[in-house]
Amino acid sequence: MHHFQHRGDDLYCEDVSVARIADAVGTPVYIYSHATLTRHFQALDDAFSSVPHLICFALKANANLAVLQLFAGLGGGLDVVSGGELYRGLAAGVPPERIVYAGVGKTREEIAYALRSGILMFNVESDQELRRISEIAAASGCTARIALRVNPDVDPKTHPYIATGLKQSKFGIEIGRALEEYEAAKTLPALDVVGIHQHIGSQITMIQPFVDSLTRTVGLVRQLRAQGTDIRYIDIGGGLGITYRDETPPLPLEFARALIDVIRDLGATVILEPGRVLVGNAGILATRVLYTKQSPVKNFVVVDAGMNDLARPSLYGSYHAIWRVHRVSGRDEVTADVVGPICESGDFLAKDRTLPRFEPGELMAVMSAGAYGHTMSSNYNARPRAPEVMVRGNQFYVVRERETYADLIRGERTLDGC
Ligand SMILES: *Cc1c(COP(=O)(O)O)cnc(C)c1O
């Protein structure tokens, strides 16, 4: 469900035409729907309303301050994976007591920053990290709330780059060793052991991997409680998939029902870390056709957005639907690759896609680009990063400006200038 629909022949985001935004702000441009973001958050929130819970949005999916502020206003928190993400979250006004912090490579500086900020808990990924957090907390005279991230060794049946809960993965602590680590945590100074964490992967479209992994984690929680460790927070991670093409991921209600069945009697607070499912279909990337060209074996549509703007197709071979912003009748259909201006053959947004013929100057919408779109963008080929626009009703707001050429060299010096 989202709020990008054609009215007559023109694509609208809520009550604003995409062409109007493209004309005002230029292309490429990311466009987000306030109504879709709100609806996605509330659907998940409602689905878990029968248990105490906190939705900690994984901001690596979409880190725009306006998005973070919107979710915080709806009662949400954040899942951060770096000091920079924590900084963004705090800058957006997200209360620190609703922020959890995961990641295998937290530095001393990042740990100290999170402690000073008073976050809800660290999701700890190794025994060395556990000791480091204890040491830093003890030295600064405070207590660190921690959960251990356990690796339940479950196959989420997704792209191997985004599977994170298999035993060969770098994430978390092997579930068979977790009891031991919890015992160790209890003996270390300045730690308050409050939770358990898992996150098995991303773009998961079946319920079963979630149920299997949570069942294992819950088994561990029962053992821990029997040994006197009070696990108050069960952080079930993120990973719920969305429809990019024809996937049929579980609805929030089905997802919630299946998981609540596994955890209800524990009486713990459930933390969810959804990323993609909240923002993916709430955003598009609007781009303009520059040229069309034919090689002897292929047709190409060259657009002004590239892999630096949206990396997913190049990185994972991901499918994004391509829509015409203005529909025209009577155009013949052409099978073409939609490619960007970057000097790499891997620079494509769509491959062998059959679409009504595009002409130079026409606008294209790359759908489902709200998650891992702008956050993964780069300045490769010295391309300024695209602006971000939020639409609410019949108004649109530029919530991040397009970068300028001057931004590209900010902070750089030649040796003469050092
Ligand atoms: C990436 C990530 C998420 C969010 O994943 P989605 O698939 O976008 O829901 C949640 N938790 C952790 C620890 C992550 O690394």
The ligand as an ORCA input file, in Angstrom:
! r2SCAN-3c Opt
* xyz 0 1
  C      19.483     -3.507      8.903
  C      19.011     -3.851     10.236
  C      17.643     -3.778     10.541
  C      16.588     -3.426      9.536
  O      16.463     -4.336      8.525
  P      15.222     -4.236      7.495
  O      15.389     -5.409      6.637
  O      15.387     -2.961      6.747
  O      13.973     -4.273      8.285
  C      17.256     -4.056     11.835
  N      18.158     -4.406     12.794
  C      19.492     -4.483     12.529
  C      20.420     -4.852     13.616
  C      19.951     -4.221     11.252
  O      21.263     -4.304     10.997
*
